[in-house]
Amino acid sequence: MTVRVDETGSIRLEGTCQIDDAELLQRLLLAHPAAAVDWRDCEHAHTALIQLILAARRTVRGPSRVPFLEKWIAPHFHALAP
C-alpha cells in the first residue's frame, strides 16, 4: 500500500503514489485532521496527491527521496504549514 496511516499516526506516502491513491489520501486527511504527512519513502507523487497535501496545509516530514520533489515541491509545503 502506498498511502497509509503508520503506528505514529502520520500519513505515509511510500513508493510510487499514482492518481489512484488520491481518493485514499483525501479520506485519510479528512479522517485524521491533525496527522502530518511523511513522504520520506515516496519515490513518485502524482500532482493530485501534492495538491491534496497543499490544500490540507499539513506538516510534511521529509526530505523526499526524490531530488526534484525536494527541490521544487517541498518549499511549498514548508511555506503553507500551520
Secondary structure, DSSP 4 states (H G I P E B T S, - for coil): --EEE-TTSPEEEEEEE-GGGHHHHHHHHHH-TT--EEEEEEEEE-HHHHHHHHHHT--EE---SSHHIIIIIHHHHHHH--
